[in-house]
């Protein structure tokens, strides 16, 4: 199998390419032309150091130590009890070494392999821009980590998102030095052993290389990209879930029409309405006449005279609206027959269906805004100071080595705060649709909890909604933005930080539960859609047999044989039978039907209570794998 290789040049990395590296094992290659820019900055920096220039983080300390200029030799030649390896080389090299080993202090469970692979690719790509002073040899050694499958162990928690992701990036860089821990071939090893098994040698850092390796927005960017990749799939899944639910309700499509959304053209809203229209294309359930839709009635031994229909797990019914109750509504009953079944006589659906383009669309807009920010950040330089070796016409070092604040993660933090707030919104409207499906007061004639329950022993899908409710509450309590809580660090040298690493990590974690909520809606909607289609088609078959009296037996509140309205009732029942016979086979939209069939390949319709844990696991796995797309 040919393995994709992504060429990194510092200028053209895309989210799709990063996902290919992180999740699909793509290798990387370094653009040779761009490596010349990398080496030029390293050579320039070495020249300035040899000239004795004071340069932040190179010949001075870091952070609150920035006012301390490094000497030509140590204050003490001997350091009793010290580590001799740390005293090899110059003070400038020791500065970079110590920066990495003292900053690797994160805690918590390790990031997944895909997050660490994304971090490696991002860090390499930003260093390829040639403004960081790292040597080509060191950059190639970092690329070898990724391509040889050495995955540094990076605990999840410890970055405040300004001076970049210092602590987690130090866990990444320390393995390059032969320290820390790493996974190799699935085994957790010391960094030195992982390098050895991969055929790699430890690196000794030169001027500014420690700072170049651990100063940047890499962790928050990696988790943000992976979260957005997941969100893109979930936005499509949410539209599919809503479309399946709308079909299961035999709902109304007018709120999705193109001319409607042209009057309020928020991009996400317009796109969501278009997508759901596409999913519903071909449906004979949406906008079905009210009078055709029967409501559920519990199965009884004498519910059906036909042996095939007697196998059904339901009975059906309508209520008759006698002429005496139609006063003032004559126009309506000239258009629709006087039978109340499972579809309410109202021109609009509940908000969770009718306002779905506005809600899903607003979440899509939040996603798009985050993508705009992330796409810029993927090819940005985010360390400090910045090296401008080609700047001419100046002899002032501060014009060529500039301390700035590109490591500050607030652009990403606020973008992810927006997505973070949007996730429980999307989950909440999904849970409301699920709840509407199982509640007999709101599900438009479907059975309570979507189960026949003729023996009063079945709970059906009742507890599925509990799980969805618990997930939505959990998402809502986690949605508070981390970016509004700056806690100063480095003795107040870093007096405002972004907390963007927490923000992006939270979003990535939250996408899992969002996926579970949408999976539960689809699981429930598939059951509801079966009931709706089966009940409608059973009514149609009953009418096709040509015995209007069998159909009349399904209608409550009918006038008795001696009532003056009896003749009109019989005429109207025959008209109902004709309408049912003349209707096309009742089915969902083509895309919804394909998704429903995919679910049914793995999860059978539930006619009676059964263990549902396996069903729930399977539907969640299908959504995680994108298996309904």
RAWO-V634425 format. One record per residue. N is the residue number from 1. PSI is psi as a letter, one per 40 degrees, with the letter a starting at -180 (none if undefined). Layout:
# RAWO-V634425
n;psi
N;PSI
N;PSI
This chain:
# RAWO-V634425
n;psi
1;h
2;h
3;h
4;i
5;h
6;h
7;h
8;h
9;e
10;e
11;e
12;e
13;h
14;i
15;d
16;d
17;d
18;d
19;d
20;d
21;d
22;d
23;d
24;e
25;e
26;i
27;i
28;i
29;i
30;h
31;h
32;d
33;d
34;d
35;d
36;d
37;d
38;d
39;d
40;d
41;d
42;d
43;d
44;d
45;d
46;d
47;d
48;d
49;d
50;d
51;e
52;f
53;h
54;h
55;h
56;h
57;e
58;d
59;e
60;i
61;a
62;i
63;b
64;e
65;e
66;d
67;e
68;h
69;h
70;i
71;i
72;d
73;i
74;i
75;d
76;h
77;d
78;h
79;g
80;h
81;e
82;i
83;h
84;d
85;d
86;e
87;e
88;i
89;a
90;i
91;d
92;d
93;d
94;d
95;d
96;d
97;d
98;d
99;d
100;d
101;d
102;e
103;e
104;g
105;f
106;i
107;i
108;a
109;i
110;i
111;i
112;i
113;d
114;d
115;d
116;d
117;d
118;d
119;d
120;d
121;d
122;d
123;d
124;d
125;d
126;d
127;d
128;e
129;d
130;f
131;e
132;e
133;e
134;i
135;i
136;d
137;d
138;d
139;d
140;d
141;d
142;d
143;d
144;d
145;d
146;d
147;d
148;e
149;f
150;h
151;h
152;i
153;h
154;h
155;i
156;d
157;h
158;e
159;h
160;e
161;f
162;i
163;f
164;a
165;g
166;d
167;d
168;d
169;d
170;d
171;d
172;d
173;d
174;d
175;d
176;d
177;e
178;e
179;a
180;a
181;i
182;i
183;h
184;h
185;f
186;e
187;h
188;h
189;i
190;i
191;d
192;d
193;d
194;d
195;d
196;d
197;d
198;e
199;f
200;i
201;i
202;i
203;i
204;h
205;i
206;a
207;h
208;e
209;d
210;d
211;d
212;d
213;d
214;e
215;g
216;i
217;f
218;d
219;d
220;d
221;d
222;d
223;d
224;d
225;d
226;d
227;d
228;d
229;d
230;d
231;d
232;d
233;d
234;d
235;d
236;d
237;d
238;d
239;d
240;d
241;d
242;d
243;d
244;d
245;d
246;d
247;d
248;d
249;e
250;f
251;a
252;h
253;e
254;d
255;e
256;e
257;i
258;d
259;d
260;d
261;e
262;d
263;e
264;g
265;f
266;h
267;d
268;d
269;d
270;d
271;d
272;d
273;d
274;d
275;d
276;d
277;d
278;d
279;d
280;e
281;h
282;e
283;h
284;e
285;d
286;i
287;f
288;i
289;i
290;d
291;e
292;e
293;h
294;i
295;i
296;i
297;i
298;h
299;h
300;i
301;d
302;f
303;d
304;h
305;d
306;h
307;d
308;d
309;d
310;e
311;e
312;i
313;f
314;i
315;i
316;i
317;i
318;i
319;i
320;h
321;h
322;i
323;d
324;e
325;e
326;e
327;h
328;e
329;f
330;d
331;d
332;d
333;e
334;d
335;d
336;i
337;i
338;f
339;h
340;h
341;b
342;e
343;h
344;i
345;g
346;i
347;e
348;i
349;i
350;i
351;d
352;e
353;d
354;d
355;e
356;d
357;d
358;d
359;d
360;d
361;d
362;d
363;d
364;d
365;d
366;d
367;d
368;d
369;d
370;d
371;d
372;d
373;d
374;d
375;d
376;d
377;d
378;d
379;f
380;i
381;h
382;e
383;a
384;i
385;i
386;h
387;h
388;g
389;d
390;e
391;h
392;i
393;e
394;i
395;e
396;h
397;d
398;e
399;e
400;d
401;h
402;h
403;h
404;a
405;f
406;e
407;e
408;h
409;e
410;d
411;d
412;d
413;d
414;d
415;d
416;d
417;d
418;d
419;d
420;d
421;d
422;d
423;d
424;d
425;d
426;d
427;d
428;d
429;d
430;d
431;d
432;d
433;d
434;d
435;d
436;d
437;d
438;e
439;h
440;e
441;e
442;e
443;e
444;f
445;e
446;i
447;i
448;h
449;e
450;f
451;i
452;d
453;f
454;d
455;e
456;f
457;e
458;h
459;e
460;b
461;e
462;d
463;e
464;d
465;d
466;d
467;d
468;d
469;d
470;d
471;d
472;d
473;d
474;d
475;d
476;d
477;e
478;e
479;e
480;h
481;h
482;d
483;e
484;e
485;g
486;h
487;h
488;i
489;i
490;f
491;f
492;e
493;d
494;g
495;e
496;h
497;i
498;d
499;f
500;d
501;d
502;d
503;d
504;d
505;d
506;d
507;d
508;d
509;d
510;d
511;d
512;d
513;d
514;d
515;d
516;d
517;d
518;d
519;d
520;d
521;d
522;d
523;d
524;d
525;d
526;d
527;d
528;d
529;d
530;d
531;d
532;d
533;d
534;d
535;d
536;d
537;d
538;d
539;d
540;d
541;d
542;d
543;d
544;d
545;e
546;e
547;g
548;d
549;d
550;d
551;d
552;d
553;e
554;e
555;h
556;i
557;f
558;i
559;i
560;i
561;d
562;e
563;i
564;d
565;e
566;d
567;d
568;d
569;d
570;d
571;d
572;d
573;d
574;d
575;d
576;d
577;d
578;d
579;d
580;d
581;d
582;e
583;i
584;i
585;h
586;h
587;i
588;i
589;i
590;d
591;d
592;d
593;d
594;d
595;d
596;d
597;d
598;d
599;d
600;e
601;d
602;d
603;h
604;i
605;i
606;g
607;d
608;i
609;i
610;i
611;h
612;e
613;d
614;d
615;d
616;d
617;d
618;d
619;d
620;d
621;d
622;d
623;d
624;d
625;e
626;f
627;e
628;e
629;none
